Amino acid sequence: MIKAFVVDDEEHALNILELFLQRTGEVEVIGRSSNGFDAIRKLKMLRPDVLFLDIEMPEMNGLELAEIVRNDNNDVQIVFVTAYDQYAISAFEHAAIDYILKPLEMDRLAKTIARIQKENARSGIVAEHAALVNEAPDAPMLTIRLFGQYFAGIDDGPRMKWRTSKEKELMAYLAVQEDSRVHRDLIIENLWPEDSFHKAKVYLHTCISLLRKNMKQLGFDGVLKYENERYYLDPERVEIDVRIFREHLNRLKKLESPDCAEIEQALLLYEGPLLKDEDYVWAEQEMEQYDKSASQWRSTLTEAYIKLREYDKAVTMAELTIDHSPYEEGAYRLLMKGYHCLGRNDQVLSVYRRLAHKLEELQIKPSEMTTKLYEEMIK
């Protein structure tokens, strides 16, 4: 039996909703309120499975009430019941499981109940998995990969399932930060730049609530922390490729002459541009910076291979650099050197022509340095 709590500022609307819910035979109404403040007080003593909330209420509307309740109870499901359809987008931004228009219809309500039951069943299965994860002697880390294909979950196991696109974006934003503790206002500024502060704060709290519930279902309860108005991911419980890559680069910069193995280890983490399939404006500058760093270290590694006379490796690494940075002229020069050392001047010619063709797109020609190197090699 589903335990429900209903909130509406109109008494007759409460009576009708309660009657309809009882008629389904699947729902027990354990409480009701006619305003948000009374609902908050009662909900401190009750733990319903689902809230049925009217949106248009004086003093505190249903959207605001949903935000407050979600901060206290991540697991509660929310159904908005309203006479106005203009709130649909806002309702689903608050991760409501459903949105019902008045006047109520039994057939439509039955679909909502079926949706709630399906979600409860899924949550129960996931909760069992989470309990097993937490009880395991070697509990896995929450893995977050941001280079190339975005992934958050357990390696060779379940991944996080996003209820909203902003929840997914918030996770990426928290994971990529160099200073892992991010102020609430900075998050709002970057993720909801066009919304009012009040509205954006509501959206942030909703996403935080969803993220915590999502993590809890995977066995990572308490990983998303809040302290002094700052949010952060517990570094003891998460493994993030961007942060590990940064640590490798910082170590490499401190070494006078890093060996090939150290550079190779760092570059293995760089599986592609940062969040390459996501359209996050705040990530664009960092994507360029990481791509530039990876390109520079690939070139350094290519030069090292040439000095060590490991020409096949040099060619492979230079080709990889060009794949990621097709206008990087220095990579073409290194590729020509690699092929020249292998005695393959036909490939030197081919690489030079590839470069010239690519630069034509920018309406420029290969530099004098590149042309001179090419001419010396094919003499």
C-alpha positions as CSV (number, residue, x, y, z in Angstrom):
1,M,0.0,0.0,0.0
2,I,1.3,3.4,-1.0
3,K,1.4,6.0,1.9
4,A,0.3,9.4,0.7
5,F,0.2,12.9,2.1
6,V,-1.9,15.5,0.3
7,V,-1.7,19.3,0.4
8,D,-4.2,21.8,-1.1
9,D,-5.4,25.2,0.2
10,E,-9.0,24.4,-0.8
11,E,-10.8,22.0,1.6
12,H,-13.1,20.6,-1.1
13,A,-10.1,19.8,-3.3
14,L,-8.5,17.9,-0.5
15,N,-11.7,15.9,0.1
16,I,-12.0,15.0,-3.6
17,L,-8.3,14.0,-3.9
18,E,-8.4,11.9,-0.8
19,L,-11.6,10.2,-2.0
20,F,-10.1,9.4,-5.4
21,L,-6.9,8.0,-3.9
22,Q,-8.9,5.7,-1.6
23,R,-11.0,4.5,-4.5
24,T,-7.9,3.2,-6.3
25,G,-7.5,0.6,-3.5
26,E,-3.7,1.1,-3.7
27,V,-3.2,4.2,-1.6
28,E,-3.5,5.0,2.1
29,V,-3.7,8.8,2.9
30,I,-1.8,9.2,6.1
31,G,-2.0,13.0,6.4
32,R,-3.3,16.2,4.8
33,S,-2.7,19.9,5.1
34,S,-4.2,23.1,3.7
35,N,-0.9,25.1,3.7
36,G,2.8,24.5,3.3
37,F,3.8,25.5,6.8
38,D,1.4,23.0,8.4
39,A,2.5,20.4,6.0
40,I,6.2,20.8,7.0
41,R,5.3,20.5,10.7
42,K,3.3,17.3,10.1
43,L,5.9,15.8,7.7
44,K,8.5,15.9,10.5
45,M,6.5,13.1,12.1
46,L,5.4,11.2,9.0
47,R,7.3,9.5,6.2
48,P,5.0,9.2,3.2
49,D,6.0,7.5,0.0
50,V,4.4,10.2,-2.1
51,L,3.2,13.8,-1.7
52,F,0.3,15.1,-3.8
53,L,0.8,18.9,-3.9
54,D,-1.3,21.7,-5.2
55,I,0.9,24.4,-6.8
56,E,-1.1,27.6,-6.5
57,M,-1.2,28.1,-2.7
58,P,-0.8,31.4,-0.7
59,E,2.3,32.1,1.4
60,M,4.2,29.0,0.2
61,N,3.4,27.4,-3.1
62,G,3.8,23.8,-4.0
63,L,7.1,24.2,-5.8
64,E,8.6,25.9,-2.7
65,L,7.2,23.2,-0.4
66,A,8.6,20.5,-2.6
67,E,12.1,22.0,-2.3
68,I,11.9,22.1,1.5
69,V,10.6,18.6,1.8
70,R,13.1,17.1,-0.6
71,N,16.0,18.6,1.5
72,D,14.7,16.5,4.5
73,N,13.5,13.4,2.6
74,N,15.3,12.5,-0.6
75,D,13.2,9.4,-1.1
76,V,9.8,10.9,-1.2
77,Q,8.1,11.1,-4.6
78,I,6.1,14.1,-5.6
79,V,3.0,14.5,-7.8
80,F,1.8,18.0,-8.5
81,V,-2.0,18.5,-8.8
82,T,-3.1,21.8,-10.3
83,A,-5.6,23.6,-12.4
84,Y,-2.9,25.3,-14.4
85,D,-0.8,23.7,-17.1
86,Q,1.9,26.5,-17.3
87,Y,3.7,24.9,-14.4
88,A,4.6,21.6,-16.2
89,I,8.2,22.5,-16.9
90,S,8.8,23.8,-13.4
91,A,7.3,20.6,-12.0
92,F,9.6,18.3,-13.8
93,E,12.6,20.6,-13.0
94,H,11.7,19.7,-9.4
95,A,11.9,16.0,-10.5
96,A,8.2,15.3,-9.9
97,I,7.1,11.8,-10.9
98,D,3.9,13.2,-12.4
99,Y,1.8,16.3,-13.0
100,I,-2.0,16.0,-12.9
101,L,-4.4,18.7,-14.1
102,K,-7.7,19.4,-12.3
103,P,-10.5,18.3,-12.5
104,L,-9.2,14.9,-11.5
105,E,-10.1,11.8,-13.6
106,M,-9.8,8.2,-12.2
107,D,-8.2,6.9,-15.3
108,R,-5.5,9.5,-15.2
109,L,-4.9,9.0,-11.5
110,A,-4.6,5.2,-12.1
111,K,-1.7,5.9,-14.5
112,T,0.0,8.0,-11.8
113,I,-0.4,5.2,-9.2
114,A,1.1,2.7,-11.6
115,R,4.0,5.0,-12.2
116,I,4.6,5.4,-8.5
117,Q,4.5,1.6,-8.0
118,K,7.0,1.0,-10.8
119,E,9.3,3.6,-9.3
120,N,9.0,2.1,-5.8
121,A,9.8,-1.4,-7.2
122,R,12.9,0.0,-9.0
123,S,14.0,1.8,-5.9
124,G,13.7,-1.3,-3.8
125,I,15.9,-3.3,-6.1
126,V,18.5,-0.6,-6.2
127,A,18.4,-0.2,-2.4
128,E,19.2,-3.9,-2.0
129,H,22.2,-3.4,-4.3
130,A,23.3,-0.3,-2.3
131,A,23.1,-2.3,0.9
132,L,25.4,-5.0,-0.6
133,V,27.8,-2.4,-1.8
134,N,28.1,-0.7,1.6
135,E,28.5,-4.0,3.4
136,A,31.2,-5.3,1.1
137,P,34.7,-5.5,2.7
138,D,36.3,-3.7,-0.3
139,A,33.6,-1.2,-1.2
140,P,34.0,0.2,-4.7
141,M,34.8,3.8,-5.5
142,L,32.3,6.0,-7.3
143,T,34.0,6.5,-10.7
144,I,33.6,9.7,-12.6
145,R,35.1,9.9,-16.1
146,L,34.9,13.3,-17.8
147,F,37.4,12.8,-20.6
148,G,35.7,11.5,-23.7
149,Q,32.4,9.8,-22.9
150,Y,30.9,11.1,-19.6
151,F,30.5,8.3,-17.1
152,A,29.5,8.2,-13.4
153,G,28.9,5.0,-11.6
154,I,30.7,1.8,-10.6
155,D,33.3,0.4,-13.1
156,D,31.9,-2.9,-14.5
157,G,28.7,-2.2,-12.6
158,P,25.6,0.0,-12.5
159,R,25.9,3.7,-13.6
160,M,24.0,6.7,-12.3
161,K,20.7,7.3,-14.0
162,W,19.8,10.9,-14.5
163,R,16.3,12.2,-13.8
164,T,17.1,15.7,-15.2
165,S,19.8,17.1,-17.4
166,K,20.8,19.7,-14.8
167,E,21.4,16.9,-12.2
168,K,23.8,15.4,-14.7
169,E,25.5,18.7,-15.4
170,L,25.8,19.5,-11.6
171,M,27.6,16.2,-11.0
172,A,30.1,17.0,-13.8
173,Y,30.6,20.6,-12.5
174,L,31.4,19.4,-9.0
175,A,33.8,16.7,-10.3
176,V,35.8,18.9,-12.6
177,Q,36.6,21.7,-10.1
178,E,40.2,22.1,-9.1
179,D,39.2,23.5,-5.7
180,S,36.8,20.7,-4.9
181,R,34.7,22.8,-2.5
182,V,32.5,25.0,-4.6
183,H,30.4,27.9,-3.2
184,R,26.7,27.6,-3.7
185,D,26.6,31.0,-5.4
186,L,29.3,30.1,-7.9
187,I,27.4,27.0,-8.9
188,I,24.2,29.0,-9.4
189,E,26.1,31.6,-11.5
190,N,27.5,29.0,-13.9
191,L,24.6,26.5,-14.2
192,W,21.6,28.9,-14.0
193,P,23.0,32.2,-15.3
194,E,19.7,33.4,-16.8
195,D,17.4,32.7,-13.8
196,S,16.7,34.8,-10.8
197,F,18.8,33.9,-7.7
198,H,15.7,32.8,-5.8
199,K,14.5,30.5,-8.6
200,A,18.1,29.2,-9.3
201,K,18.5,28.3,-5.6
202,V,15.4,26.3,-5.8
203,Y,16.7,24.4,-8.8
204,L,20.1,23.8,-7.2
205,H,18.5,22.3,-4.1
206,T,16.3,20.1,-6.2
207,C,19.3,18.8,-8.1
208,I,21.3,18.3,-5.0
209,S,18.5,16.3,-3.6
210,L,18.3,14.2,-6.7
211,L,22.0,13.6,-6.8
212,R,22.1,12.4,-3.2
213,K,19.2,10.0,-3.8
214,N,20.9,8.8,-7.0
215,M,24.2,8.2,-5.1
216,K,22.4,6.5,-2.2
217,Q,20.8,4.0,-4.5
218,L,24.2,3.0,-5.8
219,G,25.6,2.7,-2.3
220,F,27.3,6.0,-2.0
221,D,25.2,7.7,0.7
222,G,26.9,10.8,2.1
223,V,29.4,11.3,-0.7
224,L,28.0,14.7,-1.7
225,K,28.8,17.0,1.2
226,Y,27.9,20.5,2.2
227,E,29.9,22.8,4.5
228,N,30.1,26.6,4.9
229,E,27.8,27.1,1.9
230,R,30.1,24.9,-0.2
231,Y,29.4,21.6,-1.9
232,Y,32.0,18.9,-2.6
233,L,32.4,15.2,-3.4
234,D,34.1,13.2,-0.6
235,P,37.6,12.5,-2.1
236,E,37.8,9.3,-0.1
237,R,34.9,7.8,-2.0
238,V,35.3,9.1,-5.5
239,E,37.8,8.5,-8.3
240,I,37.8,11.3,-11.0
241,D,39.9,11.0,-14.1
242,V,40.3,14.8,-14.4
243,R,41.7,15.2,-10.9
244,I,44.1,12.3,-11.3
245,F,45.3,13.7,-14.7
246,R,45.9,17.1,-13.0
247,E,48.0,15.4,-10.3
248,H,50.1,13.6,-13.0
249,L,50.7,16.9,-14.9
250,N,51.7,18.7,-11.7
251,R,54.2,15.9,-11.0
252,L,55.6,16.0,-14.5
253,K,56.1,19.8,-14.4
254,K,58.3,19.4,-11.3
255,L,60.6,16.9,-12.9
256,E,63.6,18.1,-14.9
257,S,63.4,15.2,-17.4
258,P,60.4,13.0,-16.9
259,D,60.8,9.6,-18.5
260,C,58.5,8.1,-21.1
261,A,56.7,5.8,-18.8
262,E,55.6,8.7,-16.6
263,I,54.2,10.7,-19.5
264,E,52.5,7.6,-21.0
265,Q,50.8,7.0,-17.6
266,A,49.4,10.5,-17.6
267,L,48.2,10.4,-21.2
268,L,46.4,7.1,-20.7
269,L,43.9,9.0,-18.7
270,Y,43.1,11.5,-21.5
271,E,40.6,9.5,-23.5
272,G,39.3,12.5,-25.4
273,P,38.1,16.1,-25.0
274,L,36.6,17.1,-21.6
275,L,32.8,16.3,-21.7
276,K,33.0,16.1,-25.5
277,D,29.3,15.1,-26.0
278,E,27.9,17.6,-23.5
279,D,27.1,21.2,-24.3
280,Y,28.3,22.9,-21.1
281,V,29.3,26.5,-21.6
282,W,31.3,26.6,-18.4
283,A,33.4,23.7,-19.5
284,E,34.6,25.2,-22.8
285,Q,37.7,27.0,-21.5
286,E,38.8,24.0,-19.4
287,M,38.3,21.7,-22.4
288,E,40.7,23.8,-24.4
289,Q,43.3,23.9,-21.7
290,Y,43.3,20.2,-21.1
291,D,43.4,19.5,-24.8
292,K,46.4,21.9,-25.1
293,S,48.2,20.2,-22.2
294,A,47.6,16.7,-23.6
295,S,48.8,17.8,-27.1
296,Q,52.0,19.4,-25.6
297,W,52.8,16.2,-23.6
298,R,52.2,14.0,-26.6
299,S,54.7,16.1,-28.6
300,T,57.2,15.9,-25.7
301,L,56.7,12.1,-25.7
302,T,57.1,11.9,-29.5
303,E,60.4,13.8,-29.3
304,A,61.6,11.5,-26.6
305,Y,60.7,8.4,-28.7
306,I,62.7,9.8,-31.6
307,K,65.8,10.4,-29.4
308,L,65.4,6.8,-28.2
309,R,65.1,5.6,-31.8
310,E,61.7,4.2,-31.1
311,Y,60.4,5.5,-34.4
312,D,57.3,3.4,-34.7
313,K,56.1,4.7,-31.3
314,A,57.0,8.2,-32.4
315,V,54.8,7.9,-35.5
316,T,51.9,6.5,-33.5
317,M,52.0,9.3,-31.0
318,A,52.3,12.0,-33.6
319,E,49.3,10.6,-35.5
320,L,47.3,10.6,-32.2
321,T,48.2,14.2,-31.7
322,I,47.0,15.1,-35.2
323,D,43.8,13.2,-34.6
324,H,43.0,15.3,-31.6
325,S,44.6,18.6,-32.9
326,P,44.4,18.5,-36.7
327,Y,45.9,22.0,-37.1
328,E,48.9,21.5,-34.8
329,E,51.7,22.0,-37.3
330,G,54.4,20.9,-34.9
331,A,52.8,17.5,-34.7
332,Y,53.1,17.1,-38.5
333,R,56.8,18.0,-38.4
334,L,57.4,15.3,-35.7
335,L,55.5,12.8,-37.8
336,M,57.6,13.6,-40.9
337,K,60.7,13.1,-38.7
338,G,59.5,9.8,-37.5
339,Y,58.8,8.5,-41.0
340,H,62.1,10.0,-42.3
341,C,64.0,8.0,-39.6
342,L,62.2,4.9,-40.7
343,G,63.3,5.5,-44.3
344,R,59.8,6.1,-45.5
345,N,60.1,9.3,-47.5
346,D,56.9,8.5,-49.4
347,Q,55.1,9.0,-46.1
348,V,57.0,12.3,-45.5
349,L,55.6,13.6,-48.7
350,S,52.1,12.3,-47.8
351,V,52.2,14.0,-44.4
352,Y,53.3,17.3,-45.9
353,R,50.5,17.3,-48.4
354,R,48.0,16.4,-45.6
355,L,49.2,19.4,-43.7
356,A,49.0,21.8,-46.7
357,H,45.5,20.6,-47.5
358,K,44.4,21.1,-43.9
359,L,45.9,24.6,-43.7
360,E,44.1,25.5,-46.9
361,E,40.9,25.5,-44.8
362,L,42.4,28.4,-42.8
363,Q,43.7,30.0,-46.0
364,I,47.3,29.8,-44.9
365,K,50.3,27.8,-46.0
366,P,52.8,25.6,-44.1
367,S,55.4,27.7,-42.2
368,E,58.9,28.3,-43.5
369,M,60.3,26.0,-40.8
370,T,58.0,23.1,-41.9
371,T,58.7,23.6,-45.6
372,K,62.5,23.8,-45.1
373,L,62.4,20.6,-43.0
374,Y,60.3,18.8,-45.7
375,E,62.7,19.9,-48.5
376,E,65.8,18.7,-46.5
377,M,64.2,15.3,-45.9
378,I,63.3,14.5,-49.6
379,K,66.6,15.6,-51.1
